[in-house]
Amino acid sequence: MSTAFTPIQLGNVTVPNRFLMGSMHLGVEGETGVAHRMATFYGKRFEGGVGMIVTGGISVNEEGKGSKSFFQFLDPLHANELKLLNGALKGKGVMCAQLFHAGRYAFDRNCVAPSAIRAPINRYVPRALTEDECWRTIEDFGRSAKIAHEVGFGAVEIMGSEGYLLNQFFSPVTNHRDDYFGGDAKRRMNFSIEVLRAVKKNLPEGFPIIFRMSGIDLIPGNPSFEEVIGLSNALRDENVTALNIGIGWHESRIPTISQLVPRGAWVPIARRIKEQTPGVPIIASNRVNDASTIEKVFSEQSVDMISMARPFLADPFIVQKLANGHSERINTCVACNQACLDHAFQEKHVSCIVNPVAMNEDKYNFKKTTNPKNVLVIGTGPAGLEAARVAKELGHDVTIFEKRDQIGGQFQLASHIPGKSEFNETIRYFKNELNAIGVKIQLNTEATIENIKAKNSDVVIFASGVIPREFHLKGLELLPHGSYADYLTGKFVPGKAVAVIGGGGIGVDVAHRLTEENDPTLESYNQKYNINSFTNAMIQTAKAKRKVGVFRRNGKHGAGLGPTTFWALKQELESEGVEFFQGLTYKEVTKDGLIVVFKNGEEFLYPCDSIILCVGQEKEDSLYEQYVKQSPNQKLILIGGAKDAKNIDAKRAFFEGLEAAYNI
């Protein structure tokens, strides 16, 4: 991986390696008094080896803000906050300001766009910019670039991807103009070119200007590849410093960054652009999160740099660990989006499920305790693993009891779902990390009152997890059936027509496994979404090997799965013929199938030959309840699903593990 750690010249800046931390909102933008918190977050990533970091989008004017949670360069309070941020980071690395305008994606009734065409993800219809307003907006990009330099940024990135304003001007889907800024492909790229010129005019000679352009929009009717190459060459000819290749629009029905997307899926697009745009560095992004993918990208010289965003949430030291040959100790991003993108779109503060310290670095500083204690952790699900890791980092002596022959808990079960094999990376990380820092793991050791007492620990952390909830239904014994745990561990093998009772997150995941047992590959993904058509990407219907029906009494299917990922999973399931039923009661099971009664009184037989029960979980706290009675004076901490099985997920489990360690 030697190429990855060679310097690259970007304008008048030398970046020490080929990694860029890509733009990502932290959820605190637009506020004042947050510079220190942001600097602590970014500073940790510079410390971890990355040489350049791109901020979340900073709007070039008021109407360009995506929401209230955005900085805006022309606001003096915001400019001052950004100056404080750069002052705190001076000398640590290059901060790159992303010059941003949301266009029709701005969640505001005053949003503007090339044409008055509403975005499917926005309730507001944008107002079409006049030609004079287009030029004023271009001037705002230039003014904002000047301010970016003045407040201490070392580079800028022009946001022209992901369906934001510049991208909207380039696409015939959203640009129906017939003037200098619209019409044929050449005129549709004029807005981007003029923005680049305005930005260059307002910055010193050699100041790095990256343009994030869309490699493929994934919207039917989007620009052809030839038109994309036309834009990339035009930007190069205007002496842009580098091209960062973005993928897809937010309204696209093609998943681009979730677990449904194979690793490195979009590098080929960036590589094709590099091949046809010589003379300018090309940066690839999206779903590059592990050492083998990174090695492949650089060994094949596919692109000049890699942009990663979420992987730096999961592990600030990913670059340093790669450089030192310790990839086995990287806390890999699992592409779940639960605490990052889901939070960002809900205007919450961003973090990471596998690294809850992310964006909380100022609170959790891992200062060694002056009063080390003997700590026993029961269970190695997410809560127990994080509690053990953090307790050891804080200076305590830590032992874990795990009744199985491997660590992981619910992550072991989840790893059997297509795409969620990413969770094996988390298990690998903890296995290596806990061993490296000296946590003692006792496998095949079921905790009992006796062996807990024998350890004579100062603190016992119970992270014993959950068990499947029992479910009784008339006639259930007439058909083969099992719990989700039985199915995912191979103890129960369903037939060809399956009724899934319970349509929450687990039920939907089980339906996914029933219809598709393997992780997505680049070939299967491209075929499923017709990516190779370039201008007509959309999901293709397919026939699954099983007939599957997912039943839920009340509420929405997939409850507990993230809003930025569930839509894509449900779309895939529906494309494979999975049926979803809700608003019902279960009547009975017969040898012919499952009978339910809908709220309108209609009785319905779903023909099936087997049933999988996904009816929820119960906390496994029985040992804790026994132990607390016998040892009322010992410090005991109950966390994760064992504390409360309702709405338990990995995000809460990891966070409670972190908190438990700090409360020892």
Buried (B, 14 or more C-beta within 10 A) or exposed (E): BEBBBEEBEBBEBEBBBBBBBBBBBBBBBBBEEBBEBBBBBBBBBBEBBBBBBBBBBBBBBBBBBBBEBBBBBBBEEBBEBBBBBBEBBEEBBBBBBBBBBBBBBBBBEEBBBBBEBEBEBBEBBBBBBEEEEBBEBBBBBBBBBBBBBEBBBBBBBBBBBBBBBBBBBBBBBBBEBEEEBBBEBEBBBBBBBBBBBBBBEBBEEEBBBBBBBBBBBBBBEBBEBEBBBBBBBBBBEBEBBBBBBBBBBBBBBBBBBBBBBBBBBBBBBBBBBBEBBEEBBBBBBBBBBBBEBBBBBBEEEBBBBBBBBBBBBBBBBBBBBBBEEBBBBBBBBBBBBBBBBBBBBEBEBBBBBBBBBBBBBEEBEEEEEEEBBBBBBBBBBBBBBBBBBBBBBBBBBBBBBBBBEEBBBBBBBBBBBBBBBBBBBBBBBBBBBBEEEEBBBBEEBEBEEEEBBEBEBBBBBBBBBBBBBEBEBEEBEBBBBBBBBBBBEEEBEBEEBBBBBBBBBBBBBBBBBBBBEEBBEBEEBBEBBBBEEBBEBBBEEEEBEBBBBBBBBEEEBBBBBBEBBBBBBBBBBEBBBBBBBBEBEBBEBBEEBBBBBEEEEEEBEBEBBBBBBBBBBEBBBEBBEEBBEEBEEBBBBBBBBBBBBEEBBBBBBBBBBBBBBBEB
